[in-house]
Amino acid sequence: MRMPCHSFLSYRETRLYHDRFNFSGMPVLSRIREEVLSIRAQKWKWVTGCLLLAAGLAWFLRWLLISLIPIFGTYAGRALRWAVFLKPMKAHPSIGNLLSATVIGFTAIALFGRPGEFIRPYLIAIKERVPLTSQFAAWILERIFDLLMALLVFAYALSKVNASGIQVGSKLTWVLAVGGRIVVAACLLLFILLLSFRHLSKPIQRRLTAALRFLPEAYQQKAERLTAAFVQGMESTRSDGALVAVFLYSVLEWALIAASYWCLAQACSGMVQLSIVDVLIFMGFVSFGSIVQIPGIGRGVQVVAVLVLTELFGVQLELATSFAFMTWSITFVAIVPFGLFLALREGLTWHSLRQIGREAAE
């Protein structure tokens, strides 16, 4: 049976029916769909941000760990250099003993300051069974070569800054004005000391022995033994091969320090932009600042590092402070856990290390 014609809707009625029940055109649902799409977009932004943050953190930690490799290598280089100082007294010193004493010694410096300097020669003298005075002589030689390398690196940094025409602030003006003269005078003094140790140690020993004739015999013999041991510690300077070896080990040590600084600059490459030349300039000024007392600044690796980064390289103060603290931590403090482990393994406590430092200094 056919339905009546009036049961069919007209076009206008059909359109009204469709519009009334077509929920896709409702404003509320449209807004809900837009919010869902926005949430999805925000979710992808968060995921992308987290991935970028994780990648940046991985980059930072990777270069931070890599920077430890050359720094730890400097302690091995110092042990090898000290073995050259020991050659006149002991032809085949134990590199293991020297490395252990070096790590413990630099840990003592980080913990106790300057009194910790004397722990290393004391431990080497005990381990290698050589006179303590001879190892103090070796320590003086090491300081001379370290100072010489620091001055040479600073001279390089000074030449680069002067050639570039960088305008520095008032706090670094003194360094640029006086630094060159200090480098020349200090290098001449160090060369004179090395030459005197090389050619005049025996005559100086004889003159000192003659000058101490007025002492009682017991004290005179003790003074002669101390003088002879000190001269014996300087014997390595009389050999051309030994001097070349010491110089090459010194160059290697400072190259490793520069490599560590460069790795730290790569870790902060998004915030601190330093090329290898900039790293050498930075290292030169920091080494110079750690040696001398700069007027208005004082002495301190971190202070000089912040000053150089802000005034020479235009790094913001907060970033410069963070980078300076990081370099100090890596180059001075990172060895402490290993030094404490070795000290405990050898039966050395905190109190005994302090006591050794005091007695050796006296």
KEGULO-967831 format. One record per residue: residue in one letter; x, y, z of N, C-alpha, C, CB in turn. Coordinates in pm, whole numbers, padded with zeros to 5 digits, always signed. Glycine has a CB too. Example, Ala and Ser with C-alpha at 12.3 -4.5 7.8 and 13.67 -1.06 7.14 Angstrom:
2
A+01319-00569+00780+01230-00450+00780+01320-00330+00780+01131-00447+00905S+01285-00225+00708+01367-00106+00714+01290+00003+00787+01408-00060+00572
***
This chain:
362
M+00084-00118+00000+00000+00000+00000+00088+00123+00000-00095+00000+00120R+00061+00217-00086+00141+00337-00098+00101+00438+00006+00128+00396-00235M+00205+00506+00059+00181+00610+00159+00130+00735+00089+00310+00641+00241P+00051+00808+00158+00000+00931+00097+00114+01026+00066-00101+01000+00190C+00090+01109-00034+00195+01201-00077+00226+01303+00028+00155+01271-00202H+00124+01335+00115+00150+01440+00212+00242+01392+00324+00020+01490+00270S+00269+01253+00328+00360+01202+00432+00506+01233+00402+00342+01051+00448F+00538+01269+00278+00678+01305+00245+00703+01448+00281+00708+01281+00095L+00827+01475+00335+00865+01612+00374+00910+01689+00252+00975+01611+00480S+00883+01815+00258+00929+01901+00149+01078+01927+00166+00850+02034+00146Y+01140+01991+00069+01284+02018+00073+01316+02110+00190+01333+02082-00059R+01232+02213+00211+01258+02308+00318+01247+02240+00453+01162+02426+00311E+01146+02150+00468+01129+02079+00595+01243+01981+00618+00995+02005+00598T+01289+01917+00511+01401+01824+00524+01528+01897+00567+01425+01751+00391R+01548+02015+00515+01668+02094+00550+01663+02138+00694+01681+02218+00458L+01545+02180+00740+01530+02219+00880+01554+02101+00972+01391+02278+00905Y+01506+01984+00933+01526+01864+01012+01674+01829+01021+01447+01746+00952H+01740+01841+00908+01884+01810+00905+01963+01907+00992+01937+01814+00762D+01931+02034+00983+02003+02134+01062+01977+02117+01211+01964+02274+01019R+01853+02074+01244+01820+02060+01387+01895+01944+01449+01670+02041+01406F+01911+01834+01376+01972+01715+01434+02116+01691+01387+01888+01595+01401N+02175+01786+01319+02317+01775+01278+02405+01835+01389+02343+01848+01140F+02454+01748+01478+02528+01795+01596+02667+01849+01561+02542+01682+01696S+02717+01815+01442+02849+01863+01405+02853+02014+01389+02894+01797+01278G+02746+02076+01369+02745+02220+01352+02722+02295+01481+02641+02258+01255M+02705+02227+01592+02680+02295+01718+02807+02363+01768+02628+02197+01823P+02802+02486+01821+02920+02560+01868+02993+02490+01982+02879+02697+01913V+02922+02426+02075+02986+02362+02191+03077+02249+02147+02881+02309+02290L+03026+02163+02064+03107+02051+02017+03225+02097+01933+03022+01955+01938S+03204+02206+01860+03315+02261+01781+03428+02310+01871+03265+02375+01693R+03388+02377+01980+03490+02423+02074+03562+02306+02141+03428+02514+02180I+03484+02201+02173+03545+02083+02235+03647+02020+02142+03437+01980+02274R+03612+02012+02012+03704+01953+01916+03831+02037+01904+03637+01939+01778E+03815+02170+01906+03931+02258+01899+04021+02243+02022+03886+02403+01885E+03956+02228+02139+04036+02210+02261+04112+02078+02260+03946+02217+02385V+04049+01974+02208+04117+01845+02198+04238+01855+02107+04022+01737+02146L+04220+01923+01992+04333+01941+01901+04443+02025+01965+04286+02006+01772S+04402+02127+02043+04502+02212+02110+04580+02132+02214+04434+02333+02177I+04509+02045+02289+04576+01962+02390+04676+01868+02323+04473+01881+02471R+04636+01813+02211+04729+01726+02139+04852+01803+02092+04659+01661+02019A+04832+01925+02044+04945+02006+02001+05037+02041+02118+04896+02135+01933Q+04972+02078+02232+05053+02108+02351+05129+01985+02398+04963+02162+02464K+05068+01869+02390+05134+01746+02430+05259+01722+02347+05039+01628+02416W+05249+01743+02216+05366+01724+02131+05473+01827+02160+05327+01730+01985K+05430+01949+02195+05528+02051+02233+05602+02010+02360+05461+02187+02254W+05528+01957+02459+05593+01912+02582+05688+01795+02555+05487+01870+02685V+05644+01703+02471+05730+01588+02439+05856+01635+02369+05654+01486+02352T+05839+01728+02272+05955+01781+02201+06049+01855+02295+05910+01873+02088G+05991+01936+02386+06072+02009+02483+06150+01917+02575+05985+02100+02566C+06083+01811+02622+06151+01715+02710+06263+01642+02636+06050+01613+02765L+06238+01608+02509+06343+01542+02432+06463+01634+02411+06288+01495+02296L+06434+01762+02381+06544+01857+02364+06621+01878+02494+06490+01991+02312L+06547+01884+02606+06612+01900+02736+06699+01779+02769+06507+01920+02846A+06647+01659+02742+06725+01538+02766+06849+01533+02678+06639+01414+02743A+06833+01575+02552+06949+01577+02461+07053+01677+02509+06905+01612+02318G+07008+01796+02555+07102+01895+02607+07173+01847+02732+07030+02023+02637L+07099+01780+02821+07160+01727+02943+07260+01616+02909+07052+01672+03038A+07225+01532+02814+07318+01425+02773+07444+01484+02712+07250+01330+02673W+07427+01590+02630+07544+01657+02571+07634+01714+02681+07499+01770+02476F+07572+01782+02778+07649+01843+02887+07724+01738+02968+07556+01924+02979L+07654+01633+03009+07717+01529+03091+07826+01455+03014+07612+01430+03142R+07804+01437+02887+07904+01367+02804+08035+01445+02803+07852+01347+02660W+08028+01574+02772+08150+01654+02767+08210+01675+02905+08122+01788+02702L+08124+01678+03005+08175+01692+03142+08258+01570+03181+08059+01711+03242L+08210+01451+03147+08285+01329+03176+08412+01321+03091+08197+01206+03152I+08403+01364+02966+08522+01362+02880+08629+01456+02935+08486+01402+02736S+08587+01569+02994+08684+01665+03047+08765+01607+03162+08613+01790+03094L+08712+01504+03229+08786+01442+03340+08905+01360+03290+08692+01353+03421I+08897+01309+03166+09003+01223+03115+09137+01297+03107+08966+01169+02978P+09144+01414+03040+09274+01483+03038+09319+01533+03175+09268+01598+02943I+09225+01573+03262+09264+01620+03395+09327+01507+03474+09143+01677+03471F+09267+01390+03471+09327+01275+03540+09459+01236+03474+09230+01155+03542G+09471+01261+03344+09597+01233+03277+09711+01321+03326+09580+01250+03130T+09678+01443+03374+09784+01531+03425+09854+01472+03547+09727+01668+03460Y+09782+01395+03628+09845+01335+03746+09943+01225+03706+09738+01278+03841A+09908+01151+03601+10002+01052+03549+10125+01121+03491+09935+00963+03443G+10103+01233+03419+10216+01308+03366+10306+01363+03475+10166+01421+03279R+10248+01409+03584+10329+01459+03696+10411+01346+03759+10238+01525+03802A+10352+01228+03769+10426+01114+03825+10545+01078+03736+10334+00993+03842L+10524+01079+03604+10634+01048+03511+10742+01155+03518+10580+01037+03367R+10702+01281+03533+10801+01388+03544+10881+01376+03673+10733+01525+03537W+10815+01340+03782+10885+01324+03909+10983+01207+03903+10786+01302+04024A+10949+01106+03823+11042+00993+03807+11174+01040+03746+10979+00884+03719V+11170+01142+03659+11293+01198+03603+11374+01266+03713+11261+01299+03490F+11306+01337+03805+11376+01399+03917+11444+01295+04006+11280+01483+04001L+11385+01176+04014+11438+01070+04102+11553+00992+04039+11328+00975+04139K+11573+01002+03908+11672+00919+03840+11810+00922+03903+11683+00963+03698P+11865+01040+03944+12000+01039+04002+12010+00958+04131+12046+01180+04029M+11898+00942+04203+11900+00869+04330+11846+00727+04315+11819+00944+04434K+11754+00708+04221+11693+00577+04204+11665+00558+04055+11562+00561+04289A+11736+00463+03995+11730+00448+03850+11592+00405+03801+11833+00347+03804H+11523+00322+03881+11393+00270+03838+11290+00290+03949+11404+00119+03802P+11241+00412+03966+11138+00436+04069+11005+00374+04028+11121+00588+04093S+10923+00347+04128+10792+00286+04103+10693+00394+04059+10740+00213+04230I+10643+00383+03936+10545+00480+03887+10415+00469+03967+10518+00458+03737G+10383+00346+04012+10263+00329+04094+10272+00405+04224+10239+00182+04122N+10388+00398+04290+10407+00474+04414+10400+00624+04389+10540+00438+04478L+10462+00668+04281+10461+00811+04249+10321+00860+04215+10556+00840+04133L+10245+00779+04141+10108+00818+04104+10019+00824+04228+10049+00721+04000S+10032+00724+04316+09952+00724+04439+09985+00844+04526+09977+00594+04517A+10114+00874+04544+10153+00990+04624+10106+01120+04560+10305+00992+04644T+10107+01126+04427+10063+01247+04357+09914+01271+04378+10094+01237+04208V+09833+01166+04363+09689+01180+04381+09655+01218+04525+09617+01049+04342I+09719+01151+04621+09695+01184+04762+09742+01326+04792+09766+01083+04854G+09856+01364+04736+09910+01498+04760+09818+01607+04709+10044+01512+04695F+09764+01592+04589+09674+01695+04536+09539+01693+04607+09654+01676+04386T+09499+01578+04658+09380+01575+04742+09403+01654+04869+09341+01430+04776A+09522+01640+04928+09556+01716+05048+09557+01866+05021+09692+01672+05102I+09605+01907+04902+09603+02049+04867+09460+02101+04859+09676+02073+04733A+09371+02022+04798+09231+02063+04787+09164+02073+04923+09154+01966+04699L+09205+01987+05017+09140+01984+05148+09204+02080+05248+09144+01844+05204F+09337+02091+05247+09408+02166+05351+09473+02294+05300+09512+02080+05414G+09473+02317+05168+09539+02436+05117+09688+02414+05102+09512+02554+05207R+09765+02522+05117+09910+02517+05094+09985+02418+05182+09966+02652+05115P+09948+02398+05311+10021+02296+05388+10017+02157+05326+09964+02288+05527G+09914+02129+05245+09907+01999+05178+10010+01980+05070+09773+01980+05121E+10077+02089+05027+10180+02079+04923+10292+01984+04963+10237+02216+04893F+10324+01978+05092+10442+01904+05137+10413+01756+05162+10496+01967+05264I+10287+01716+05152+10253+01576+05176+10307+01488+05064+10101+01559+05189R+10301+01537+04941+10347+01456+04827+10496+01424+04835+10317+01527+04696P+10586+01523+04850+10729+01486+04862+10757+01399+04983+10813+01611+04869Y+10682+01419+05091+10701+01335+05210+10665+01189+05178+10614+01387+05328L+10550+01166+05115+10509+01030+05082+10604+00965+04982+10366+01030+05027I+10651+01042+04885+10744+00986+04786+10875+00947+04854+10771+01088+04672A+10923+01032+04945+11047+00999+05017+11031+00870+05098+11088+01114+05109I+10913+00852+05161+10889+00731+05240+10876+00608+05150+10763+00747+05326K+10797+00621+05043+10772+00506+04957+10898+00462+04881+10661+00540+04857E+10976+00559+04832+11093+00527+04751+11221+00518+04833+11109+00630+04642R+11212+00546+04963+11326+00536+05055+11444+00622+05009+11370+00390+05069V+11413+00747+04988+11516+00846+04953+11507+00959+05055+11496+00901+04805P+11613+01041+05069+11610+01149+05168+11496+01247+05142+11744+01223+05169L+11431+01290+05250+11319+01382+05237+11363+01515+05176+11256+01406+05374T+11482+01562+05213+11531+01690+05161+11546+01685+05009+11665+01726+05225S+11585+01570+04955+11600+01558+04810+11466+01573+04740+11664+01423+04773Q+11359+01527+04805+11227+01540+04743+11171+01681+04756+11130+01441+04806F+11213+01754+04857+11179+01896+04862+11249+01969+04748+11218+01957+04998A+11371+01928+04716+11441+01986+04601+11367+01955+04471+11586+01934+04594A+11318+01830+04458+11241+01793+04339+11112+01874+04332+11210+01643+04340W+11050+01898+04448+10928+01978+04451+10956+02121+04405+10869+01980+04594I+11071+02178+04443+11108+02313+04398+11126+02313+04246+11238+02360+04468L+11192+02210+04194+11210+02202+04049+11074+02194+03977+11297+02081+04012E+10984+02115+04031+10852+02103+03969+10781+02237+03969+10768+01999+04042R+10787+02310+04079+10724+02442+04088+10785+02538+03985+10739+02499+04231I+10916+02530+03967+10983+02618+03870+10931+02591+03729+11137+02599+03876F+10923+02464+03691+10876+02432+03556+10727+02464+03539+10900+02284+03525D+10646+02441+03642+10504+02478+03634+10488+02629+03619+10429+02429+03758L+10565+02704+03696+10558+02849+03687+10604+02898+03551+10642+02914+03797L+10708+02835+03498+10757+02873+03366+10651+02850+03258+10885+02794+03332M+10583+02735+03262+10478+02706+03165+10360+02801+03181+10431+02562+03179A+10323+02831+03307+10212+02924+03330+10245+03062+03272+10182+02936+03480L+10368+03106+03289+10407+03237+03237+10410+03237+03084+10545+03275+03291L+10453+03128+03023+10455+03119+02877+10312+03121+02820+10528+02992+02831V+10221+03050+02885+10081+03051+02839+10021+03189+02857+09998+02946+02917F+10053+03255+02968+10002+03390+02990+10060+03487+02888+10034+03437+03132A+10187+03472+02853+10248+03558+02752+10176+03541+02618+10397+03526+02736Y+10140+03418+02584+10064+03394+02461+09928+03463+02468+10045+03242+02438A+09859+03447+02581+09728+03511+02598+09740+03663+02588+09665+03472+02732L+09844+03718+02647+09864+03862+02647+09887+03913+02505+09983+03899+02737S+09966+03839+02428+09993+03881+02290+09866+03877+02205+10100+03792+02227K+09781+03777+02225+09657+03766+02148+09560+03879+02182+09591+03630+02173V+09550+03911+02310+09458+04018+02351+09507+04153+02299+09445+04022+02504N+09637+04179+02310+09690+04305+02261+09675+04318+02109+09837+04319+02300A+09695+04207+02038+09683+04211+01892+09539+04231+01847+09739+04084+01832S+09443+04179+01924+09302+04190+01886+09244+04327+01915+09221+04086+01957G+09309+04405+02000+09260+04539+02033+09135+04538+02118+09233+04614+01908I+09113+04432+02196+08996+04424+02282+09004+04532+02390+08983+04284+02346Q+08894+04602+02411+08887+04703+02515+08845+04635+02645+08787+04817+02477V+08934+04637+02743+08906+04571+02870+08870+04674+02974+09027+04487+02916G+08809+04626+03083+08771+04714+03191+08890+04753+03277+08665+04649+03276S+08860+04837+03376+08967+04890+03461+09035+04782+03543+08912+04996+03554K+08962+04676+03578+09019+04573+03663+09126+04491+03591+08910+04482+03715L+09116+04480+03459+09217+04405+03384+09322+04494+03320+09150+04323+03277T+09304+04625+03330+09402+04717+03273+09538+04697+03337+09357+04861+03289W+09538+04676+03469+09665+04654+03540+09735+04529+03489+09641+04643+03691V+09658+04426+03461+09717+04301+03413+09784+04323+03278+09611+04191+03403L+09717+04393+03188+09775+04417+03056+09895+04509+03062+09670+04475+02963A+09892+04607+03155+10001+04703+03162+10126+04643+03227+09957+04825+03240V+10105+04563+03333+10218+04513+03412+10253+04369+03375+10187+04522+03560G+10157+04298+03318+10177+04156+03293+10298+04123+03210+10058+04100+03229G+10319+04197+03100+10433+04170+03014+10565+04182+03085+10432+04261+02897R+10581+04288+03165+10707+04307+03238+10727+04198+03343+10709+04445+03305I+10618+04156+03407+10629+04049+03507+10671+03918+03440+10494+04030+03582V+10615+03890+03323+10650+03766+03252+10798+03764+03218+10566+03752+03123V+10849+03874+03163+10991+03879+03124+11081+03863+03246+11022+04012+03051A+11052+03938+03352+11136+03933+03472+11131+03795+03537+11092+04039+03573A+11012+03737+03546+10998+03607+03610+11067+03497+03529+10851+03572+03629C+11054+03502+03396+11120+03400+03314+11272+03409+03326+11078+03416+03167L+11325+03530+03327+11470+03546+03345+11515+03491+03480+11509+03693+03332L+11438+03519+03584+11472+03469+03717+11470+03317+03720+11376+03525+03821L+11369+03257+03656+11361+03110+03656+11476+03047+03580+11228+03065+03596F+11514+03106+03467+11627+03053+03392+11756+03066+03472+11641+03126+03258I+11772+03175+03544+11891+03191+03628+11894+03085+03738+11895+03331+03691L+11779+03057+03798+11773+02952+03900+11810+02816+03843+11634+02946+03962L+11756+02784+03726+11787+02655+03665+11935+02644+03631+11703+02634+03539L+11993+02752+03580+12136+02750+03549+12221+02736+03675+12175+02876+03473S+12180+02803+03782+12256+02791+03906+12247+02650+03963+12206+02892+04010F+12128+02588+03954+12116+02449+04000+12199+02356+03913+11968+02405+04000R+12209+02390+03784+12278+02302+03689+12430+02309+03704+12239+02338+03547H+12483+02429+03724+12628+02448+03719+12691+02487+03853+12661+02553+03618L+12612+02537+03947+12671+02591+04069+12629+02515+04195+12634+02734+04083S+12561+02402+04181+12513+02332+04300+12629+02279+04385+12420+02217+04261K+12727+02222+04319+12842+02169+04393+12923+02280+04461+12933+02089+04300P+12960+02390+04389+13030+02498+04458+12950+02558+04573+13065+02608+04361I+12817+02572+04554+12734+02625+04663+12738+02531+04782+12588+02647+04616Q+12734+02399+04755+12741+02302+04864+12871+02316+04942+12727+02160+04810R+12983+02332+04870+13112+02346+04939+13117+02474+05022+13226+02345+04838R+13063+02582+04968+13065+02708+05042+12977+02700+05167+13018+02823+04952L+12860+02636+05155+12774+02620+05272+12841+02534+05378+12640+02561+05232T+12904+02428+05335+12973+02340+05430+13083+02416+05503+13032+02218+05358A+13159+02497+05429+13265+02575+05493+13207+02681+05587+13353+02642+05387A+13094+02739+05551+13035+02844+05634+12975+02789+05763+12928+02918+05557L+12948+02657+05768+12887+02598+05887+12988+02534+05981+12784+02496+05846R+13116+02565+05962+13219+02505+06046+13206+02547+06192+13356+02543+05994F+13141+02662+06217+13132+02712+06354+13033+02632+06438+13092+02858+06354L+12946+02551+06374+12846+02475+06449+12912+02359+06522+12736+02424+06355P+12848+02312+06630+12895+02188+06694+12897+02074+06593+12806+02150+06814E+12980+01977+06617+13003+01872+06518+12875+01798+06481+13106+01774+06570A+12790+01769+06580+12666+01695+06551+12576+01775+06457+12591+01663+06681Y+12557+01904+06486+12474+01988+06400+12538+02010+06263+12447+02123+06467Q+12671+02020+06264+12742+02039+06139+12723+01919+06046+12891+02063+06165Q+12732+01799+06101+12713+01679+06019+12569+01670+05967+12747+01553+06100K+12473+01708+06052+12333+01705+06009+12310+01806+05897+12239+01734+06127A+12366+01928+05910+12351+02029+05806+12416+01984+05676+12411+02162+05852E+12531+01919+05685+12599+01869+05566+12516+01762+05496+12737+01814+05601R+12454+01674+05574+12370+01570+05514+12249+01632+05444+12322+01469+05622L+12186+01731+05508+12070+01796+05447+12109+01868+05318+12006+01895+05545T+12224+01938+05322+12270+02008+05203+12304+01911+05090+12392+02094+05236A+12369+01801+05125+12405+01701+05023+12280+01638+04961+12494+01593+05085A+12179+01611+05044+12055+01552+04993+11983+01650+04901+11963+01511+05108F+11984+01779+04939+11919+01879+04855+11989+01890+04720+11917+02016+04925V+12121+01894+04722+12197+01901+04597+12173+01776+04514+12347+01918+04626Q+12161+01662+04580+12135+01538+04508+11999+01543+04439+12141+01418+04604G+11903+01607+04503+11771+01622+04441+11773+01711+04319+11675+01676+04540M+11872+01799+04311+11886+01888+04196+11971+01828+04084+11947+02018+04240E+12023+01709+04104+12115+01650+04007+12053+01629+03869+12166+01519+04059S+11920+01614+03865+11855+01589+03735+11872+01706+03640+11708+01560+03755T+11897+01828+03693+11914+01944+03606+12049+01942+03534+11901+02072+03686R+12140+01856+03576+12273+01850+03513+12273+01768+03385+12373+01792+03611S+12164+01696+03360+12154+01613+03241+12068+01682+03135+12095+01474+03275D+12123+01693+03012+12046+01754+02904+11922+01673+02871+12133+01768+02780G+11937+01541+02869+11822+01455+02840+11713+01468+02944+11865+01311+02830A+11753+01479+03071+11655+01492+03178+11580+01625+03166+11722+01481+03315L+11652+01732+03135+11587+01862+03121+11487+01862+03005+11691+01971+03099V+11525+01799+02894+11433+01791+02780+11309+01710+02817+11504+01728+02657A+11330+01597+02887+11217+01514+02927+11124+01589+03021+11266+01386+02995V+11180+01662+03118+11098+01739+03212+11019+01847+03138+11186+01803+03321F+11084+01914+03044+11015+02018+02968+10901+01959+02885+11114+02091+02877L+10925+01844+02820+10820+01781+02739+10703+01735+02826+10876+01663+02661Y+10732+01679+02943+10624+01640+03034+10545+01763+03081+10680+01564+03155S+10615+01874+03100+10547+01998+03141+10455+02048+03031+10649+02106+03177V+10502+02043+02906+10418+02083+02793+10297+01992+02783+10499+02079+02661L+10318+01860+02800+10208+01765+02794+10104+01795+02902+10260+01621+02810E+10151+01826+03022+10059+01854+03133+09968+01973+03101+10137+01882+03262W+10028+02082+03050+09948+02200+03022+09861+02181+02899+10037+02320+03004A+09903+02098+02805+09817+02066+02691+09694+01988+02737+09895+01985+02586L+09712+01899+02833+09599+01824+02888+09504+01916+02964+09648+01712+02980I+09558+02013+03037+09472+02109+03107+09391+02190+03006+09557+02203+03196A+09456+02234+02897+09385+02308+02793+09276+02222+02729+09484+02358+02685A+09304+02094+02708+09204+02004+02651+09084+01990+02743+09266+01866+02625S+09108+01984+02874+08998+01976+02970+08914+02103+02967+09051+01951+03112Y+08979+02219+02963+08906+02345+02954+08822+02351+02827+09003+02464+02959W+08878+02303+02716+08804+02305+02590+08682+02214+02597+08895+02262+02474C+08696+02098+02661+08582+02008+02678+08472+02074+02762+08627+01875+02744L+08510+02147+02865+08412+02218+02947+08343+02328+02866+08480+02278+03072A+08419+02393+02778+08358+02494+02691+08257+02429+02596+08466+02570+02611Q+08288+02308+02547+08193+02236+02461+08068+02196+02539+08259+02111+02401A+08085+02161+02665+07968+02125+02747+07873+02242+02762+08013+02076+02886C+07926+02364+02764+07844+02485+02779+07838+02563+02648+07900+02574+02891S+07849+02493+02535+07859+02562+02406+07736+02645+02373+07882+02462+02296G+07621+02610+02429+07502+02690+02403+07499+02820+02479+07381+02612+02437M+07587+02834+02581+07587+02954+02665+07721+03028+02663+07553+02917+02808V+07832+02951+02657+07966+03010+02657+08036+02966+02530+08047+02968+02785Q+08065+03060+02442+08128+03030+02314+08277+03060+02323+08062+03112+02199L+08360+02955+02331+08505+02971+02341+08572+02881+02239+08555+02939+02484S+08655+02940+02152+08735+02861+02061+08859+02811+02134+08775+02944+01936I+08942+02733+02065+09063+02681+02129+09159+02795+02165+09133+02579+02038V+09163+02900+02081+09246+03017+02113+09190+03089+02234+09255+03114+01992D+09057+03103+02240+08994+03166+02357+09022+03087+02484+08842+03180+02335V+09023+02955+02472+09052+02871+02588+09194+02896+02638+09034+02722+02553L+09290+02908+02545+09428+02935+02585+09441+03073+02650+09522+02925+02463I+09368+03172+02597+09369+03304+02659+09310+03297+02799+09290+03405+02574F+09197+03230+02811+09132+03214+02942+09225+03144+03040+09000+03136+02927M+09288+03036+02996+09377+02960+03083+09499+03042+03122+09420+02831+03015G+09551+03122+03028+09668+03205+03059+09639+03308+03165+09716+03273+02935F+09526+03378+03154+09492+03479+03254+09461+03415+03389+09372+03561+03206V+09393+03300+03388+09361+03234+03514+09488+03186+03584+09265+03115+03490S+09582+03130+03507+09708+03084+03568+09787+03202+03623+09792+03007+03467F+09786+03315+03551+09856+03434+03601+09790+03487+03727+09859+03544+03493G+09658+03489+03729+09587+03538+03847+09604+03451+03968+09442+03550+03817S+09629+03322+03947+09651+03232+04060+09791+03246+04118+09627+03088+04019I+09882+03311+04041+10021+03326+04086+10041+03457+04161+10116+03319+03967V+09989+03567+04104+10016+03699+04160+09892+03754+04228+10063+03796+04050Q+09913+03859+04305+09805+03930+04373+09766+04050+04287+09849+03976+04518I+09647+04049+04229+09603+04156+04141+09534+04263+04224+09509+04101+04030P+09576+04390+04215+09514+04497+04294+09364+04507+04270+09580+04630+04263G+09288+04518+04378+09144+04530+04369+09071+04400+04347+09110+04622+04261I+09146+04293+04322+09084+04162+04297+09130+04061+04399+09119+04113+04155G+09259+04062+04425+09312+03963+04518+09355+03839+04444+09209+03928+04624R+09352+03729+04515+09400+03603+04459+09289+03500+04464+09525+03553+04536G+09271+03429+04357+09167+03328+04353+09134+03291+04211+09043+03376+04426V+09137+03163+04182+09114+03117+04045+08974+03153+03999+09137+02966+04035Q+08873+03134+04087+08735+03159+04046+08711+03306+04016+08640+03113+04153V+08767+03396+04099+08744+03539+04079+08805+03584+03946+08805+03619+04196V+08928+03542+03920+08993+03581+03795+08920+03522+03675+09141+03536+03795A+08874+03398+03687+08802+03334+03577+08674+03410+03544+08770+03188+03612V+08598+03450+03645+08476+03527+03622+08509+03661+03557+08400+03549+03754L+08613+03725+03605+08653+03855+03550+08691+03845+03403+08769+03913+03630V+08768+03745+03367+08812+03728+03228+08692+03697+03138+08918+03616+03218L+08603+03610+03183+08488+03571+03101+08395+03690+03076+08410+03458+03168T+08374+03773+03178+08281+03885+03163+08342+04000+03085+08237+03934+03300E+08469+04032+03110+08528+04151+03049+08592+04124+02913+08632+04208+03142L+08644+04006+02892+08708+03976+02763+08613+03911+02664+08827+03886+02784F+08526+03823+02713+08442+03745+02622+08294+03781+02631+08458+03599+02651G+08259+03878+02714+08121+03926+02719+08020+03826+02770+08081+03970+02586V+08062+03734+02854+07970+03635+02911+07896+03698+03029+08047+03507+02957Q+07768+03667+03040+07689+03719+03152+07746+03670+03285+07541+03678+03138L+07729+03754+03387+07790+03727+03516+07747+03591+03573+07755+03836+03614E+07619+03560+03562+07569+03433+03618+07632+03314+03548+07415+03426+03608L+07637+03321+03413+07697+03211+03337+07847+03203+03362+07670+03229+03187A+07913+03319+03372+08057+03319+03399+08087+03258+03534+08113+03461+03391T+08006+03290+03633+08025+03235+03767+08007+03083+03766+07928+03299+03867S+07905+03036+03697+07881+02891+03688+07995+02820+03617+07748+02863+03616F+08042+02879+03506+08151+02817+03431+08279+02816+03512+08172+02890+03298A+08308+02926+03584+08429+02932+03667+08423+02828+03779+08445+03074+03727F+08307+02814+03841+08293+02712+03947+08310+02572+03890+08157+02724+04016M+08259+02550+03770+08270+02418+03709+08416+02385+03676+08184+02411+03583T+08490+02482+03620+08630+02457+03589+08712+02432+03716+08689+02575+03511W+08682+02507+03821+08752+02486+03949+08721+02347+04004+08712+02594+04051S+08597+02306+03996+08558+02174+04048+08627+02061+03973+08406+02156+04041I+08633+02074+03840+08692+01967+03759+08843+01963+03779+08659+01987+03611T+08910+02079+03779+09056+02082+03780+09115+02065+03920+09104+02210+03721F+09039+02094+04026+09095+02088+04160+09025+01988+04252+09090+02224+04222V+08895+01973+04238+08819+01897+04337+08786+01755+04290+08691+01970+04370A+08782+01732+04160+08738+01602+04109+08827+01487+04156+08734+01604+03958I+08952+01516+04190+09045+01411+04230+09025+01368+04375+09187+01457+04210V+08951+01447+04453+08942+01423+04598+08887+01284+04633+08853+01528+04661P+08778+01236+04573+08730+01101+04610+08834+00993+04587+08606+01067+04532F+08908+01001+04478+09011+00901+04447+09128+00912+04545+09060+00918+04302G+09166+01035+04580+09274+01053+04677+09237+01002+04814+09311+01198+04686L+09113+01026+04857+09070+00975+04987+09066+00823+04988+08931+01032+05024F+09023+00764+04877+09022+00617+04869+09163+00560+04880+08957+00571+04737L+09257+00619+04808+09396+00570+04814+09456+00593+04952+09482+00640+04708A+09424+00707+05014+09477+00736+05147+09424+00635+05249+09441+00878+05190L+09295+00605+05243+09238+00507+05336+09295+00368+05311+09086+00505+05323R+09319+00335+05184+09375+00205+05153+09516+00190+05209+09376+00182+05003E+09589+00302+05218+09725+00299+05273+09728+00327+05422+09811+00400+05201G+09610+00334+05484+09605+00353+05629+09624+00496+05675+09708+00270+05694L+09603+00593+05585+09616+00734+05619+09479+00792+05647+09686+00812+05505T+09464+00856+05761+09338+00919+05798+09347+01070+05776+09302+00888+05945W+09233+01137+05796+09229+01282+05785+09330+01345+05881+09088+01335+05813H+09331+01298+06004+09421+01355+06106+09567+01329+06070+09390+01295+06245S+09597+01210+06022+09737+01179+05989+09786+01261+05871+09753+01030+05959L+09698+01288+05772+09737+01370+05659+09768+01513+05703+09627+01370+05552R+09683+01567+05791+09709+01701+05842+09840+01706+05920+09594+01747+05932Q+09865+01601+06000+09988+01597+06078+10110+01587+05988+09984+01480+06176I+10101+01505+05882+10212+01493+05789+10240+01628+05723+10183+01385+05681G+10135+01699+05683+10154+01829+05621+10223+01928+05713+10021+01884+05577R+10184+01928+05840+10244+02021+05935+10391+01987+05961+10167+02019+06065E+10418+01858+05982+10555+01817+06011+10645+01842+05891+10559+01670+06051A+10596+01811+05771+10679+01833+05652+10705+01982+05631+10611+01773+05528A+10605+02064+05657+10625+02208+05641+10727+02262+05740+10493+02281+05657E+10724+02209+05862+10822+02251+05962+10963+02204+05926+10784+02198+06099
***
